[in-house]
C-alpha cells in the first residue's frame, strides 16, 4: 500500500518527516522539532482503503515510545480531526515502553483520502523518534 506524507507537527532537522515512510533502517523521523509538544502527529494521503498500520519506534530508547496514540480516518487531506467527518479508528494506550515494530488494527476500515497518526503522549514525556510507519490494506482471502 502506498501513502504519501501530507503534513506533520514540527520536526527536528536530523529526522525529517519523509523518513517515516523510508524502509531504510538507517534513518528515522524525529518529532522533537523547535517548540514541538504533544500531540505529535503525521498525516498521510492514501490511495486505497486501510485496515491498520505498523509502527516501528526503534531509536534505542524505548522510554521515548508512544504511550497513547489516536488514529483518524479523514475524508480529505485537509479535513481537521475536530471535524464531524473525521473518524477515530484507533484510540489506544500502551502500558509499557516498547522498542520493536508493532502492528495496530483499526476498529473499522478507513476508506477516506487521509489518515492521521497522533502520538498524544510518550512514556517519558519526550517527543518520539519513529523509524517507520507502514499502512496495510484490508485482509483478503
PAPAMAR-52444 format. One record per residue (C-alpha): residue in one letter; x, y, z. Coordinates in nm, 2 decimals, m for minus. Example, Ala and Ser with C-alpha at 12.3 -4.5 7.8 and 13.67 -1.06 7.14 Angstrom:
BEGIN
+------+--------+--------+--------+
! type !      X !      Y !      Z !
+------+--------+--------+--------+
!    A !   1.23 !  m0.45 !   0.78 !
!    S !   1.37 !  m0.11 !   0.71 !
+------+--------+--------+--------+
***
This chain:
BEGIN
+------+--------+--------+--------+
! type !      X !      Y !      Z !
+------+--------+--------+--------+
!    X !   0.00 !   0.00 !   0.00 !
!    X !   0.14 !   0.34 !  m0.09 !
!    X !   0.10 !   0.65 !   0.11 !
!    X !   0.25 !   1.00 !   0.08 !
!    X !   0.33 !   1.22 !   0.38 !
!    X !   0.09 !   1.52 !   0.36 !
!    X !   0.20 !   1.71 !   0.68 !
!    X !   0.33 !   1.68 !   1.03 !
!    X !   0.40 !   1.86 !   1.35 !
!    X !   0.73 !   2.04 !   1.37 !
!    X !   1.03 !   1.81 !   1.31 !
!    X !   1.39 !   1.82 !   1.42 !
!    X !   1.63 !   1.87 !   1.13 !
!    X !   1.82 !   1.54 !   1.20 !
!    X !   1.50 !   1.34 !   1.14 !
!    X !   1.28 !   1.49 !   0.86 !
!    X !   0.92 !   1.35 !   0.83 !
!    X !   0.99 !   1.20 !   0.49 !
!    X !   1.20 !   0.93 !   0.68 !
!    X !   0.88 !   0.79 !   0.84 !
!    X !   0.79 !   0.60 !   0.52 !
!    X !   1.15 !   0.52 !   0.41 !
!    X !   1.21 !   0.15 !   0.47 !
!    X !   1.59 !   0.20 !   0.53 !
!    X !   1.69 !   0.10 !   0.88 !
!    X !   1.95 !   0.38 !   0.90 !
!    X !   1.71 !   0.68 !   0.95 !
!    X !   1.41 !   0.79 !   1.15 !
!    X !   1.16 !   1.07 !   1.19 !
!    X !   1.24 !   1.29 !   1.49 !
!    X !   0.93 !   1.47 !   1.63 !
!    X !   1.14 !   1.68 !   1.86 !
!    X !   1.13 !   2.00 !   1.65 !
!    X !   1.17 !   2.35 !   1.78 !
!    X !   0.89 !   2.42 !   2.02 !
!    X !   0.72 !   2.09 !   1.94 !
!    X !   0.49 !   1.95 !   2.21 !
!    X !   0.24 !   1.67 !   2.23 !
!    X !   0.04 !   1.57 !   2.05 !
!    X !   0.30 !   1.49 !   1.78 !
!    X !   0.13 !   1.40 !   1.45 !
!    X !   0.18 !   1.29 !   1.09 !
!    X !  m0.08 !   1.29 !   0.82 !
!    X !  m0.07 !   1.05 !   0.52 !
!    X !  m0.25 !   1.09 !   0.19 !
!    X !  m0.37 !   0.74 !   0.09 !
!    X !  m0.48 !   0.59 !  m0.23 !
!    X !  m0.67 !   0.29 !  m0.11 !
!    X !  m0.86 !   0.16 !   0.20 !
!    X !  m0.66 !   0.08 !   0.51 !
!    X !  m0.73 !  m0.15 !   0.80 !
!    X !  m0.43 !  m0.09 !   1.02 !
!    X !  m0.06 !   0.01 !   1.04 !
!    X !   0.27 !  m0.09 !   1.18 !
!    X !   0.48 !   0.15 !   1.39 !
!    X !   0.85 !   0.09 !   1.44 !
!    X !   0.98 !   0.33 !   1.72 !
!    X !   1.33 !   0.18 !   1.73 !
!    X !   1.56 !   0.46 !   1.83 !
!    X !   1.75 !   0.28 !   2.11 !
!    X !   1.54 !   0.45 !   2.38 !
!    X !   1.21 !   0.27 !   2.45 !
!    X !   1.12 !   0.54 !   2.70 !
!    X !   1.05 !   0.77 !   2.40 !
!    X !   0.80 !   0.53 !   2.26 !
!    X !   0.44 !   0.64 !   2.22 !
!    X !   0.22 !   0.57 !   2.53 !
!    X !  m0.11 !   0.69 !   2.39 !
!    X !  m0.20 !   0.72 !   2.02 !
!    X !  m0.50 !   0.81 !   1.82 !
!    X !  m0.55 !   0.74 !   1.46 !
!    X !  m0.81 !   0.93 !   1.25 !
!    X !  m0.96 !   0.85 !   0.91 !
!    X !  m1.03 !   1.16 !   0.72 !
!    X !  m1.24 !   1.21 !   0.40 !
!    X !  m1.00 !   1.47 !   0.26 !
!    X !  m0.63 !   1.55 !   0.34 !
!    X !  m0.74 !   1.90 !   0.46 !
!    X !  m1.01 !   1.78 !   0.70 !
!    X !  m0.93 !   1.87 !   1.06 !
!    X !  m0.95 !   1.59 !   1.32 !
!    X !  m1.21 !   1.81 !   1.51 !
!    X !  m1.45 !   1.79 !   1.21 !
!    X !  m1.76 !   1.57 !   1.24 !
!    X !  m1.65 !   1.39 !   0.92 !
!    X !  m1.32 !   1.27 !   1.09 !
!    X !  m1.35 !   0.92 !   1.24 !
!    X !  m1.12 !   0.80 !   1.52 !
!    X !  m1.04 !   0.44 !   1.41 !
!    X !  m0.80 !   0.37 !   1.70 !
!    X !  m0.76 !   0.52 !   2.04 !
!    X !  m0.51 !   0.31 !   2.24 !
!    X !  m0.29 !   0.34 !   2.55 !
!    X !   0.02 !   0.12 !   2.56 !
!    X !   0.10 !   0.01 !   2.91 !
!    X !   0.48 !  m0.04 !   2.88 !
!    X !   0.76 !   0.13 !   2.69 !
!    X !   0.83 !  m0.05 !   2.36 !
!    X !   1.11 !  m0.06 !   2.11 !
!    X !   1.00 !  m0.31 !   1.85 !
!    X !   0.78 !  m0.29 !   1.54 !
!    X !   0.42 !  m0.33 !   1.65 !
!    X !   0.10 !  m0.38 !   1.44 !
!    X !  m0.22 !  m0.19 !   1.52 !
!    X !  m0.55 !  m0.29 !   1.36 !
!    X !  m0.82 !  m0.02 !   1.32 !
!    X !  m1.16 !  m0.06 !   1.48 !
!    X !  m1.31 !   0.00 !   1.13 !
!    X !  m1.18 !   0.02 !   0.78 !
!    X !  m1.06 !   0.36 !   0.67 !
!    X !  m1.18 !   0.44 !   0.32 !
!    X !  m1.10 !   0.81 !   0.34 !
!    X !  m0.83 !   1.00 !   0.15 !
!    X !  m0.61 !   1.07 !   0.46 !
!    X !  m0.50 !   0.90 !   0.78 !
!    X !  m0.36 !   1.10 !   1.07 !
!    X !  m0.15 !   0.93 !   1.34 !
!    X !  m0.14 !   1.14 !   1.66 !
!    X !   0.11 !   1.05 !   1.94 !
!    X !  m0.08 !   1.20 !   2.23 !
!    X !   0.18 !   1.10 !   2.49 !
!    X !   0.51 !   0.92 !   2.52 !
!    X !   0.63 !   0.71 !   2.81 !
!    X !   0.88 !   0.96 !   2.93 !
!    X !   0.72 !   1.28 !   2.80 !
!    X !   0.98 !   1.34 !   2.53 !
!    X !   0.89 !   1.35 !   2.16 !
!    X !   0.91 !   1.01 !   1.99 !
!    X !   1.16 !   0.91 !   1.72 !
!    X !   0.98 !   0.68 !   1.48 !
!    X !   1.18 !   0.47 !   1.23 !
!    X !   0.89 !   0.36 !   1.01 !
!    X !   0.51 !   0.37 !   0.98 !
!    X !   0.36 !   0.13 !   0.72 !
!    X !  m0.01 !   0.12 !   0.64 !
!    X !  m0.17 !  m0.20 !   0.54 !
!    X !  m0.49 !  m0.27 !   0.33 !
!    X !  m0.78 !  m0.49 !   0.44 !
!    X !  m0.71 !  m0.86 !   0.46 !
!    X !  m0.84 !  m1.07 !   0.17 !
!    X !  m0.89 !  m1.44 !   0.13 !
+------+--------+--------+--------+
***
